[in-house]
């Protein structure tokens, strides 16, 4: 069974549904069209609180939960409750980083791809090493020893800017059971939403369980990807 997304049109349909759910949950996702092109991508900006060891400035050994303090960035009204690890070392201090997440379709792999970039609130972009250091140790092990994916840095295919990405080479492999479930449930599993719930937490992007309670049929064609309002 082919466990790819089966084309960009299917990708857009799944995105349309996710955008409708995001609107209901005020989760901050928007559709960003590329000027002069029919292409586009999903986008979300969020703030993450990380605990940084002062003796190793970017050794973020605590689980950094995505805070819905994105209301400061996206205009949403979610609450921000970052959790603190019981094993926090003394001398650590809390810092807030801004993350920008993009979901694109890869024609080469026929799967969605998660691109992201991170910066301090002062505007300094994080390096690849700094991004890796802010991945929770448990997730680092999963990236190294499981067939999920890995973090690399490359040019954003639509914007031409440097971004980090979760490489999609293993997406088809770990999504195969999802596609089987989708077939058994007659298409009632949203590929993008399920995929995002697997890969998102690796880079601090948690997916609310409320999506599952609202989830409509993924082939709903009534929705249209919406653009964010121009600034």
SESEGU-417963 format. One line per 8 residues: number of its first residue (from 1); their letters; for each residue y negated, z, x negated of N, C-alpha, C. Coordinates in nm, 4 decimals, padded with zeros to 6 digits. Last residue first. Example, Ala and Ser with C-alpha at 12.3 -4.5 7.8 and 13.67 -1.06 7.14 Angstrom:
BEGIN
2 = sa = 00.2250:00.7080:-01.2850:00.1060:00.7140:-01.3670:-00.0030:00.7870:-01.2900 ~ 00.5690:00.7800:-01.3190:00.4500:00.7800:-01.2300:00.3300:00.7800:-01.3200
end
This chain:
BEGIN
231 = xxxxxxxx = -04.2747:00.7010:00.0399:-04.3631:00.8103:00.0026:-04.5066:00.7630:-00.0018 ~ -04.0967:00.5778:00.3212:-04.1695:00.5542:00.1973:-04.2636:00.6671:00.1679 ~ -03.8050:00.7458:00.4357:-03.9423:00.7061:00.4617:-04.0143:00.6841:00.3295 ~ -03.4902:00.5960:00.3595:-03.5789:00.7096:00.3589:-03.7206:00.6604:00.3793 ~ -03.3108:00.3943:00.5914:-03.3850:00.4090:00.4678:-03.4664:00.5352:00.4751 ~ -02.9848:00.4026:00.7308:-03.1285:00.4227:00.7417:-03.1904:00.4380:00.6050 ~ -02.7348:00.1862:00.8429:-02.7834:00.2678:00.7331:-02.9340:00.2809:00.7395 ~ -02.6618:00.2212:01.1842:-02.7200:00.1347:01.0833:-02.7697:00.2203:00.9690
223 = xxxxxxxx = -02.3953:00.2502:01.4187:-02.4917:00.3097:01.3262:-02.5418:00.2051:01.2281 ~ -02.2043:00.1162:01.5566:-02.3339:00.1294:01.6207:-02.4400:00.1818:01.5256 ~ -01.9503:00.1043:01.4687:-02.0396:-00.0019:01.4231:-02.1795:00.0108:01.4824 ~ -01.7123:00.3125:01.3532:-01.8248:00.3099:01.4454:-01.9280:00.2100:01.3945 ~ -01.4976:00.3582:01.1968:-01.5334:00.2192:01.2189:-01.6401:00.2058:01.3261 ~ -01.4417:00.6298:01.1855:-01.5117:00.5693:01.0730:-01.5511:00.4248:01.0927 ~ -01.5133:00.8370:01.4618:-01.4305:00.7287:01.4125:-01.5048:00.6542:01.3024 ~ -01.6771:01.1446:01.3492:-01.6366:01.0442:01.4483:-01.5455:00.9401:01.3855
215 = xxxxxxxx = -01.6846:01.4801:01.2583:-01.6462:01.3474:01.2134:-01.6023:01.2548:01.3262 ~ -01.7515:01.7373:01.2975:-01.8340:01.6375:01.3658:-01.7809:01.4966:01.3492 ~ -01.5804:01.8847:01.1471:-01.5861:01.9172:01.2892:-01.6660:01.8141:01.3682 ~ -01.6236:01.7868:00.8933:-01.4931:01.7633:00.9552:-01.4946:01.7925:01.1043 ~ -01.8773:01.8798:00.8322:-01.8558:01.7362:00.8496:-01.7259:01.7090:00.9233 ~ -01.8536:02.1469:00.7824:-01.9024:02.1081:00.9149:-01.8857:01.9589:00.9392 ~ -01.7983:02.1851:00.5220:-01.6824:02.1746:00.6116:-01.7250:02.1330:00.7523 ~ -02.0069:02.0000:00.3006:-01.9919:02.1024:00.4029:-01.8694:02.0776:00.4901
207 = xxxxxxxx = -01.9364:01.9382:-00.0282:-01.9447:01.8757:00.1036:-01.9148:01.9809:00.2087 ~ -02.1169:01.9854:-00.3330:-02.0190:02.0304:-00.2355:-02.0442:01.9638:-00.0996 ~ -02.1716:01.8900:-00.6317:-02.2069:01.8369:-00.5005:-02.0984:01.8744:-00.4007 ~ -02.1042:01.9564:-00.8945:-02.1906:02.0457:-00.8177:-02.2314:01.9971:-00.6807 ~ -01.9233:01.7795:-00.9959:-02.0593:01.7763:-01.0510:-02.1564:01.8519:-00.9602 ~ -01.6968:01.8355:-00.8553:-01.6859:01.8280:-01.0007:-01.8221:01.8294:-01.0671 ~ -01.7594:01.8080:-00.5848:-01.7638:01.9415:-00.6459:-01.7519:01.9406:-00.7977 ~ -01.7158:01.5171:-00.5487:-01.8469:01.5797:-00.5491:-01.8514:01.7157:-00.6176
199 = xxxxxxxx = -01.4476:01.4372:-00.5288:-01.5187:01.4174:-00.6556:-01.6509:01.4928:-00.6625 ~ -01.3664:01.5253:-00.2687:-01.2813:01.5440:-00.3863:-01.3636:01.5384:-00.5145 ~ -01.5584:01.4578:-00.0888:-01.5166:01.5983:-00.0897:-01.4276:01.6291:-00.2094 ~ -01.5672:01.1843:-00.1279:-01.6780:01.2654:-00.1768:-01.6404:01.4127:-00.1832 ~ -01.3288:01.1018:00.0031:-01.3456:01.0805:-00.1416:-01.4533:01.1724:-00.1987 ~ -01.4027:01.1685:00.2657:-01.2893:01.2346:00.2019:-01.2979:01.2225:00.0502 ~ -01.6215:00.9968:00.3047:-01.6373:01.1412:00.3214:-01.5249:01.2168:00.2511 ~ -01.5071:00.7443:00.2616:-01.6180:00.7906:00.1785:-01.6307:00.9426:00.1847
191 = xxxxxxxx = -01.3049:00.7299:00.4657:-01.2716:00.7200:00.3234:-01.3812:00.7811:00.2369 ~ -01.2431:00.9135:00.7407:-01.3516:00.8431:00.6748:-01.3272:00.8460:00.5235 ~ -00.9775:00.8664:00.9539:-01.0188:00.9372:00.8331:-01.1263:00.8547:00.7636 ~ -00.8732:00.7215:01.1584:-00.9680:00.8270:01.1930:-01.0101:00.9126:01.0728 ~ -00.6803:00.5176:01.1513:-00.8142:00.4923:01.1012:-00.9158:00.6010:01.1263 ~ -00.4401:00.6288:01.2555:-00.5034:00.5119:01.3169:-00.6506:00.4991:01.2798 ~ -00.3114:00.8150:01.1117:-00.4013:00.8640:01.2160:-00.4850:00.7519:01.2764 ~ -00.1730:00.6614:00.9266:-00.0959:00.7390:01.0234:-00.1826:00.7879:01.1392
183 = xxxxxxxx = -00.3867:00.5591:00.7790:-00.3003:00.4677:00.8531:-00.2240:00.5416:00.9620 ~ -00.4853:00.7932:00.6674:-00.5721:00.7129:00.7530:-00.4898:00.6174:00.8389 ~ -00.2699:00.8665:00.5104:-00.3059:00.9508:00.6242:-00.3935:00.8742:00.7219 ~ -00.2886:00.6614:00.3243:-00.1668:00.6744:00.4029:-00.1936:00.7576:00.5276 ~ -00.5368:00.7186:00.2151:-00.5197:00.5935:00.2881:-00.3938:00.5955:00.3731 ~ -00.4709:00.9590:00.0925:-00.5730:00.9564:00.1979:-00.5589:00.8307:00.2818 ~ -00.2892:00.8897:-00.1067:-00.2428:00.9701:00.0079:-00.3417:00.9704:00.1239 ~ -00.4742:00.7376:-00.2762:-00.3612:00.6738:-00.2080:-00.3080:00.7570:-00.0911
175 = xxxxxxxx = -00.6648:00.8552:-00.4276:-00.6979:00.8326:-00.2870:-00.5818:00.7705:-00.2090 ~ -00.5759:00.8631:-00.6843:-00.5785:00.9908:-00.6131:-00.6165:00.9752:-00.4661 ~ -00.5750:00.5786:-00.7389:-00.4543:00.6610:-00.7558:-00.4622:00.7890:-00.6729 ~ -00.8334:00.4887:-00.7019:-00.7272:00.4347:-00.6166:-00.6034:00.5232:-00.6217 ~ -00.9655:00.6306:-00.9106:-00.9933:00.6575:-00.7692:-00.8802:00.6099:-00.6788 ~ -00.9539:00.5899:-01.1770:-00.8393:00.6579:-01.1174:-00.8570:00.6823:-00.9675 ~ -01.1954:00.4616:-01.2403:-01.0696:00.3966:-01.2775:-00.9476:00.4609:-01.2122 ~ -01.4608:00.5371:-01.1917:-01.3711:00.5137:-01.0767:-01.2327:00.4628:-01.1114
167 = xxxxxxxx = -01.6323:00.8067:-01.3491:-01.5680:00.6759:-01.3638:-01.4612:00.6552:-01.2560 ~ -01.9180:00.9267:-01.2400:-01.7774:00.9652:-01.2402:-01.6973:00.8357:-01.2380 ~ -02.2117:00.8933:-01.4442:-02.1238:00.8480:-01.3371:-01.9869:00.9114:-01.3532 ~ -02.5623:00.9140:-01.5120:-02.4252:00.9560:-01.5362:-02.3408:00.9057:-01.4205 ~ -02.7998:00.6575:-01.5963:-02.7412:00.7540:-01.5036:-02.6087:00.8007:-01.5607 ~ -03.0845:00.4715:-01.6826:-02.9687:00.5496:-01.7299:-02.9269:00.6557:-01.6288 ~ -03.1478:00.1848:-01.4687:-03.1912:00.3084:-01.5333:-03.0688:00.3868:-01.5799 ~ -03.1025:-00.0295:-01.2989:-03.1235:-00.0563:-01.4402:-03.1731:00.0642:-01.5178
159 = xxxxxxxx = -03.0438:-00.0207:-01.0315:-03.1777:00.0219:-01.0726:-03.2078:-00.0066:-01.2198 ~ -02.7837:-00.1085:-01.0008:-02.8860:-00.1607:-00.9112:-03.0278:-00.1290:-00.9566 ~ -02.6249:00.0159:-01.1959:-02.6118:-00.1289:-01.1738:-02.7188:-00.1895:-01.0843 ~ -02.7496:00.2285:-01.4408:-02.7312:00.2150:-01.2962:-02.7298:00.0660:-01.2627 ~ -02.5824:00.2432:-01.7504:-02.6960:00.1936:-01.6734:-02.6600:00.1824:-01.5258 ~ -02.4081:00.5518:-01.8256:-02.4300:00.4087:-01.8346:-02.5478:00.3689:-01.7460 ~ -02.1854:00.8010:-01.9244:-02.3247:00.7634:-01.9052:-02.3395:00.6140:-01.9213 ~ -01.9191:00.9786:-01.7557:-01.9709:00.8922:-01.8607:-02.1175:00.8633:-01.8306
151 = xxxxxxxx = -01.6669:01.1979:-01.6699:-01.8105:01.1741:-01.6658:-01.8506:01.0874:-01.7841 ~ -01.3615:01.0914:-01.5067:-01.4345:01.1572:-01.6139:-01.5816:01.1205:-01.6042 ~ -01.0902:01.1639:-01.2788:-01.1928:01.0766:-01.3342:-01.2570:01.1481:-01.4519 ~ -00.7984:01.2398:-01.1991:-00.9190:01.2209:-01.1193:-01.0130:01.1199:-01.1850 ~ -00.5438:01.3159:-01.2865:-00.5758:01.1733:-01.2749:-00.7032:01.1476:-01.1955 ~ -00.6044:01.5892:-01.5202:-00.5598:01.5352:-01.3921:-00.6001:01.3889:-01.3822 ~ -00.7142:01.7016:-01.7468:-00.5687:01.7034:-01.7327:-00.5178:01.6510:-01.5979 ~ -00.9921:01.6848:-01.7471:-00.9189:01.6533:-01.8688:-00.7697:01.6338:-01.8469
143 = xxxxxxxx = -01.0717:01.7594:-01.4951:-01.1138:01.6294:-01.5463:-01.0306:01.5867:-01.6666 ~ -00.9618:02.0143:-01.4819:-00.9149:01.9110:-01.3889:-00.9517:01.7725:-01.4400 ~ -01.1141:02.1414:-01.6764:-00.9699:02.1274:-01.6960:-00.9130:02.0190:-01.6059 ~ -01.3604:02.1336:-01.5510:-01.3435:02.0626:-01.6770:-01.1953:02.0400:-01.7053 ~ -01.3181:02.3027:-01.3385:-01.3294:02.1606:-01.3107:-01.3163:02.0778:-01.4379 ~ -01.3155:02.5463:-01.4733:-01.1974:02.5055:-01.3971:-01.1995:02.3558:-01.3678 ~ -01.5804:02.5559:-01.5843:-01.4608:02.5418:-01.6695:-01.3364:02.4970:-01.5950 ~ -01.8210:02.3504:-01.4157:-01.7438:02.4746:-01.4197:-01.6174:02.4554:-01.5023
135 = xxxxxxxx = -02.0593:02.1804:-01.5993:-01.9414:02.1645:-01.5139:-01.8583:02.2910:-01.5272 ~ -02.2495:02.2122:-01.7859:-02.2785:02.2703:-01.6548:-02.1673:02.2439:-01.5541 ~ -02.1651:02.0695:-02.0008:-02.1654:02.2153:-02.0136:-02.1914:02.2841:-01.8810 ~ -02.2076:01.8084:-01.9163:-02.0705:01.8573:-01.9294:-02.0674:02.0096:-01.9337 ~ -02.4884:01.8066:-01.9355:-02.4242:01.7882:-01.8048:-02.2811:01.8407:-01.8092 ~ -02.5151:01.8323:-02.2108:-02.5678:01.9368:-02.1239:-02.5067:01.9283:-01.9842 ~ -02.4024:01.5922:-02.2979:-02.3429:01.7191:-02.3393:-02.3887:01.8334:-02.2489 ~ -02.5831:01.4096:-02.1852:-02.4446:01.4104:-02.1400:-02.3770:01.5417:-02.1780
127 = xxxxxxxx = -02.8975:01.5826:-02.1184:-02.8108:01.4925:-02.1940:-02.6697:01.5003:-02.1380 ~ -03.1380:01.5909:-01.8560:-03.0277:01.6518:-01.9284:-02.9490:01.5449:-02.0030 ~ -03.4900:01.5324:-01.8704:-03.3562:01.4886:-01.8320:-03.2508:01.5567:-01.9176 ~ -03.7575:01.7300:-01.7684:-03.6765:01.6875:-01.8820:-03.5355:01.6525:-01.8375 ~ -03.9087:01.8311:-01.5537:-03.8925:01.6872:-01.5672:-03.8116:01.6398:-01.6860 ~ -03.9214:02.0905:-01.4896:-04.0341:02.0408:-01.5682:-04.0211:01.8913:-01.5976 ~ -03.6844:02.1406:-01.3759:-03.7974:02.1273:-01.2839:-03.9240:02.0829:-01.3565 ~ -03.4555:01.9249:-01.5546:-03.5185:02.0537:-01.5288:-03.6333:02.0316:-01.4314
119 = xxxxxxxx = -03.2149:01.6954:-01.4127:-03.3322:01.7280:-01.4929:-03.3766:01.8697:-01.4634 ~ -02.9653:01.4433:-01.3783:-03.0092:01.5818:-01.3645:-03.1274:01.6067:-01.4567 ~ -02.7997:01.1930:-01.1841:-02.8781:01.2335:-01.2997:-02.9331:01.3722:-01.2722 ~ -02.5162:00.9942:-01.0829:-02.6081:01.1054:-01.0689:-02.6896:01.1227:-01.1962 ~ -02.2822:00.8110:-00.8848:-02.3769:00.8156:-00.9956:-02.4682:00.9353:-00.9751 ~ -01.9684:00.7528:-00.7740:-02.0740:00.8531:-00.7684:-02.1548:00.8500:-00.8977 ~ -01.8423:00.4742:-00.6008:-01.8666:00.5372:-00.7308:-01.9830:00.6346:-00.7150 ~ -01.5781:00.3445:-00.3929:-01.7114:00.4016:-00.4112:-01.7216:00.4643:-00.5496
111 = xxxxxxxx = -01.3914:00.0459:-00.4869:-01.3994:00.1867:-00.4504:-01.5458:00.2313:-00.4563 ~ -01.3205:-00.1858:-00.6235:-01.3110:-00.1813:-00.4773:-01.3073:-00.0368:-00.4276 ~ -01.3633:-00.2275:-00.8872:-01.2568:-00.1340:-00.8532:-01.2312:-00.1253:-00.7036 ~ -01.5649:-00.4264:-00.8722:-01.4551:-00.4382:-00.9690:-01.3364:-00.3517:-00.9299 ~ -01.7497:-00.3407:-00.6904:-01.6709:-00.4590:-00.6566:-01.5509:-00.4729:-00.7495 ~ -01.8268:-00.0255:-00.5948:-01.7851:-00.1011:-00.7121:-01.6988:-00.2189:-00.6689 ~ -02.1029:00.1023:-00.4231:-01.9733:00.0366:-00.4113:-01.9459:-00.0427:-00.5379 ~ -02.2494:00.4308:-00.4713:-02.2512:00.2855:-00.4742:-02.1103:00.2317:-00.4532
103 = xxxxxxxx = -02.4399:00.7073:-00.4223:-02.3071:00.6528:-00.3941:-02.3186:00.5018:-00.3840 ~ -02.6203:00.9360:-00.6216:-02.6151:00.8040:-00.5587:-02.4682:00.7663:-00.5357 ~ -02.8128:01.2304:-00.6591:-02.6809:01.1698:-00.6439:-02.6916:01.0354:-00.5728 ~ -02.9928:01.4308:-00.8675:-03.0070:01.3154:-00.7787:-02.8735:01.2418:-00.7771 ~ -03.0836:01.7679:-00.9176:-02.9823:01.6627:-00.9270:-03.0118:01.5534:-00.8254 ~ -03.2637:02.0005:-01.0989:-03.2698:01.9017:-00.9907:-03.1681:01.7914:-01.0172 ~ -03.1955:02.3451:-01.1591:-03.1966:02.2063:-01.2034:-03.2023:02.1153:-01.0814 ~ -03.2988:02.6668:-01.2360:-03.2794:02.5700:-01.1288:-03.2938:02.4297:-01.1865
95 = xxxxxxxx = -03.1409:02.9462:-01.3901:-03.2313:02.8322:-01.3965:-03.1982:02.7376:-01.2816 ~ -03.0981:03.2828:-01.4840:-03.0777:03.1790:-01.3836:-03.1843:03.0707:-01.3972 ~ -02.9585:03.4004:-01.7909:-03.0685:03.3904:-01.6963:-03.0452:03.2725:-01.6045 ~ -02.7768:03.6447:-01.9792:-02.7891:03.5151:-01.9152:-02.9045:03.5170:-01.8168 ~ -02.7381:03.8945:-02.0743:-02.8317:03.8114:-02.1478:-02.8454:03.6726:-02.0892 ~ -02.3874:03.9273:-02.0210:-02.5206:03.9847:-02.0246:-02.6104:03.8952:-02.1078 ~ -02.1984:03.6834:-01.8368:-02.2271:03.7549:-01.9599:-02.3679:03.8102:-01.9554 ~ -02.0102:03.7116:-01.5438:-02.1354:03.6686:-01.6063:-02.1640:03.7517:-01.7306
87 = xxxxxxxx = -01.7840:03.7430:-01.3950:-01.7709:03.7526:-01.5400:-01.8969:03.7085:-01.6124 ~ -01.8385:03.6926:-01.1361:-01.8243:03.8325:-01.1737:-01.8192:03.8502:-01.3248 ~ -02.0896:03.4483:-01.0689:-01.9552:03.4794:-01.1170:-01.9494:03.6250:-01.1637 ~ -02.2768:03.4081:-00.7775:-02.2768:03.4500:-00.9164:-02.1353:03.4947:-00.9555 ~ -02.3879:03.1376:-00.5672:-02.2965:03.2475:-00.5962:-02.3017:03.2804:-00.7445 ~ -02.6882:03.0593:-00.3956:-02.6028:03.0377:-00.5136:-02.5168:03.1598:-00.5398 ~ -02.7894:02.9749:-00.1182:-02.7239:03.0998:-00.1548:-02.6334:03.0767:-00.2742 ~ -03.0303:02.8456:00.0805:-02.9809:02.8361:-00.0572:-02.9223:02.9705:-00.0970
79 = xxxxxxxx = -03.0221:02.6724:00.3935:-03.0410:02.7939:00.3153:-02.9764:02.7775:00.1788 ~ -03.1995:02.3749:00.5008:-03.0787:02.4492:00.4722:-03.1115:02.5730:00.3897 ~ -03.3884:02.1943:00.5992:-03.4093:02.3371:00.6197:-03.2845:02.4187:00.5943 ~ -03.5327:01.9220:00.4062:-03.4354:01.9803:00.4975:-03.4557:02.1304:00.5030 ~ -03.6925:01.7980:00.2233:-03.7533:01.8319:00.3506:-03.6549:01.8865:00.4503 ~ -03.5957:01.7493:-00.0272:-03.5684:01.6500:00.0759:-03.6334:01.6806:00.2094 ~ -03.6889:01.9629:-00.1811:-03.6951:01.8282:-00.2341:-03.6876:01.7257:-00.1229 ~ -03.6590:02.1913:-00.0494:-03.7807:02.1797:-00.1271:-03.7995:02.0382:-00.1783
71 = xxxxxxxx = -03.4125:02.1597:00.0559:-03.5245:02.1489:00.1489:-03.6552:02.1373:00.0729 ~ -03.2284:02.2094:-00.1291:-03.2790:02.0730:-00.1289:-03.3910:02.0579:-00.0295 ~ -03.1093:02.4357:-00.1147:-03.2520:02.4468:-00.1411:-03.3100:02.3093:-00.1583 ~ -02.8469:02.4369:-00.0838:-02.9191:02.3546:00.0089:-03.0662:02.3846:00.0007 ~ -02.7020:02.4131:-00.4013:-02.7814:02.4893:-00.3059:-02.8452:02.3959:-00.2090 ~ -02.3896:02.3856:-00.5304:-02.5017:02.3077:-00.4819:-02.5753:02.3923:-00.3793 ~ -02.3043:02.6333:-00.7643:-02.2898:02.5776:-00.6315:-02.4133:02.4984:-00.5949 ~ -02.1571:02.6583:-01.0512:-02.2907:02.6256:-01.0035:-02.2769:02.5595:-00.8680
63 = xxxxxxxx = -01.9776:02.9103:-01.1988:-01.9702:02.8053:-01.0987:-02.1081:02.7831:-01.0405 ~ -02.0653:02.9548:-01.5399:-02.0507:03.0051:-01.4046:-02.0440:02.8880:-01.3091 ~ -02.1247:02.8713:-01.7901:-01.9867:02.9084:-01.7650:-01.9654:02.9665:-01.6266 ~ -02.3091:02.6690:-01.9389:-02.3117:02.7173:-01.8008:-02.1705:02.7510:-01.7579 ~ -02.4628:02.6537:-02.2036:-02.3238:02.6903:-02.1788:-02.3159:02.7536:-02.0405 ~ -02.7090:02.5890:-02.3019:-02.6548:02.5040:-02.1966:-02.5056:02.5294:-02.1758 ~ -02.7831:02.7985:-02.4873:-02.8704:02.7606:-02.3764:-02.8092:02.6723:-02.2692 ~ -02.6409:03.0528:-02.5859:-02.5943:02.9137:-02.5888:-02.6588:02.8457:-02.4701
55 = xxxxxxxx = -02.7736:03.2826:-02.5450:-02.7240:03.2603:-02.6802:-02.6683:03.1200:-02.6975 ~ -02.8281:03.2825:-02.2774:-02.9410:03.2663:-02.3686:-02.8968:03.2421:-02.5118 ~ -02.6437:03.1043:-02.0499:-02.6320:03.2054:-02.1545:-02.7425:03.1822:-02.2564 ~ -02.7482:03.0398:-01.7260:-02.7426:02.9897:-01.8619:-02.7405:03.1049:-01.9607 ~ -02.6484:02.9532:-01.4149:-02.6701:03.0700:-01.4990:-02.6457:03.0285:-01.6427 ~ -02.8153:02.7418:-01.1815:-02.7127:02.7621:-01.2831:-02.7496:02.8834:-01.3666 ~ -02.8680:02.5995:-00.8735:-02.8979:02.7160:-00.9557:-02.7830:02.7374:-01.0524 ~ -02.9805:02.2813:-00.7888:-02.8658:02.3666:-00.8196:-02.9127:02.4802:-00.9068
47 = xxxxxxxx = -03.1168:02.0742:-00.5348:-03.1395:02.1698:-00.6416:-03.0141:02.2524:-00.6615 ~ -03.0852:01.7216:-00.4656:-03.0587:01.8625:-00.4384:-03.0942:01.9466:-00.5593 ~ -03.0924:01.4140:-00.3008:-03.1487:01.4954:-00.4077:-03.1298:01.6412:-00.3701 ~ -02.9014:01.1263:-00.2359:-02.9319:01.2635:-00.1988:-02.9867:01.3363:-00.3207 ~ -02.8213:00.8027:-00.1116:-02.8930:00.8876:-00.2067:-02.9144:01.0270:-00.1489 ~ -02.6352:00.4999:-00.1103:-02.6666:00.6279:-00.0494:-02.7262:00.7198:-00.1544 ~ -02.7679:00.1681:-00.1555:-02.6826:00.2798:-00.1951:-02.7246:00.4040:-00.1179 ~ -02.7606:-00.1949:-00.1399:-02.8226:-00.0647:-00.1268:-02.7244:00.0433:-00.1673
39 = xxxxxxxx = -02.8261:-00.5501:-00.1043:-02.7526:-00.4346:-00.1545:-02.8315:-00.3056:-00.1339 ~ -02.9714:-00.7649:-00.0489:-02.9010:-00.7060:00.0645:-02.8256:-00.5801:00.0235 ~ -03.2972:-00.7674:-00.2058:-03.1521:-00.7817:-00.2085:-03.0927:-00.7214:-00.0819 ~ -03.5603:-00.6977:-00.2233:-03.5252:-00.8354:-00.2551:-03.3766:-00.8610:-00.2591 ~ -03.4920:-00.3625:-00.3066:-03.5916:-00.4626:-00.2685:-03.5499:-00.6018:-00.3152 ~ -03.2172:-00.2044:-00.1820:-03.2753:-00.2576:-00.3050:-03.3669:-00.3730:-00.2670 ~ -03.2261:00.0811:00.0376:-03.2063:-00.0618:00.0122:-03.2722:-00.1027:-00.1194 ~ -03.0752:00.3757:00.0710:-03.1830:00.3182:-00.0072:-03.1551:00.1700:-00.0317
31 = xxxxxxxx = -03.0138:00.6137:00.3160:-02.9736:00.4831:00.2652:-03.0937:00.4199:00.1966 ~ -02.9600:00.9678:00.2540:-03.0356:00.8547:00.3085:-02.9805:00.7253:00.2504 ~ -02.8774:01.3119:00.3087:-02.8397:01.1786:00.2630:-02.9267:01.0722:00.3288 ~ -02.9430:01.5719:00.4102:-03.0275:01.5072:00.3110:-02.9880:01.3707:00.2594 ~ -02.8350:01.7212:00.6118:-02.7762:01.7362:00.4789:-02.8458:01.6525:00.3723 ~ -02.8484:01.7775:00.8862:-02.9675:01.7844:00.8016:-02.9270:01.8054:00.6558 ~ -02.6431:01.7264:01.0514:-02.6332:01.8494:00.9725:-02.7561:01.8729:00.8855 ~ -02.7220:01.4836:01.1590:-02.6939:01.5959:01.2488:-02.6950:01.7286:01.1742
23 = xxxxxxxx = -02.7440:01.3312:00.9258:-02.8628:01.3545:01.0088:-02.8424:01.4752:01.0990 ~ -02.4776:01.3282:00.8468:-02.5760:01.3956:00.7629:-02.7036:01.4247:00.8405 ~ -02.3703:01.1666:01.0464:-02.3297:01.3067:01.0379:-02.4305:01.3875:00.9559 ~ -02.4968:00.9271:00.9792:-02.5177:00.9857:01.1120:-02.4808:01.1333:01.1122 ~ -02.3949:00.8887:00.7227:-02.5384:00.9078:00.7409:-02.5701:00.9691:00.8773 ~ -02.1238:00.8469:00.7764:-02.1625:00.9644:00.6992:-02.3115:00.9936:00.7159 ~ -02.1446:00.6023:00.9119:-02.0954:00.7207:00.9817:-02.1383:00.8470:00.9086 ~ -02.2395:00.4391:00.7063:-02.3149:00.4515:00.8304:-02.2749:00.5780:00.9055
15 = xxxxxxxx = -02.0298:00.4523:00.5215:-02.1595:00.5114:00.4887:-02.2431:00.5336:00.6141 ~ -01.8359:00.3046:00.6560:-01.8115:00.4465:00.6289:-01.9413:00.5187:00.5953 ~ -01.9678:00.0559:00.6512:-01.9340:00.1189:00.7787:-01.9099:00.2683:00.7610 ~ -01.9812:00.0039:00.3776:-02.1040:00.0239:00.4536:-02.0775:00.0920:00.5881 ~ -01.7065:-00.0252:00.3180:-01.7867:00.0774:00.2516:-01.9119:00.1076:00.3330 ~ -01.6511:-00.2522:00.4658:-01.5882:-00.1264:00.5048:-01.6624:-00.0086:00.4432 ~ -01.8003:-00.4303:00.3113:-01.8347:-00.4104:00.4525:-01.7753:-00.2799:00.5047 ~ -01.6762:-00.4342:00.0639:-01.8059:-00.3691:00.0751:-01.8457:-00.3449:00.2196
7 = xxxxxxx = -01.3156:-00.3691:00.0604:-01.4361:-00.4482:00.0761:-01.5629:-00.3701:00.0999 ~ -01.1083:-00.1720:00.0490:-01.0953:-00.2943:00.1259:-01.2294:-00.3596:00.1585 ~ -01.0875:00.0490:-00.1083:-01.1697:00.0611:00.0118:-01.1696:-00.0644:00.0972 ~ -00.7395:00.0869:-00.2077:-00.8807:00.0651:-00.2336:-00.9549:00.0666:-00.1003 ~ -00.4675:00.1073:-00.1873:-00.5467:00.2247:-00.1514:-00.6914:00.2111:-00.1932 ~ -00.2174:-00.0896:-00.0607:-00.3423:-00.0950:-00.1349:-00.4314:00.0198:-00.0906 ~ 00.1192:00.0000:-00.0835:00.0000:00.0000:00.0000:-00.1244:00.0000:-00.0872
end
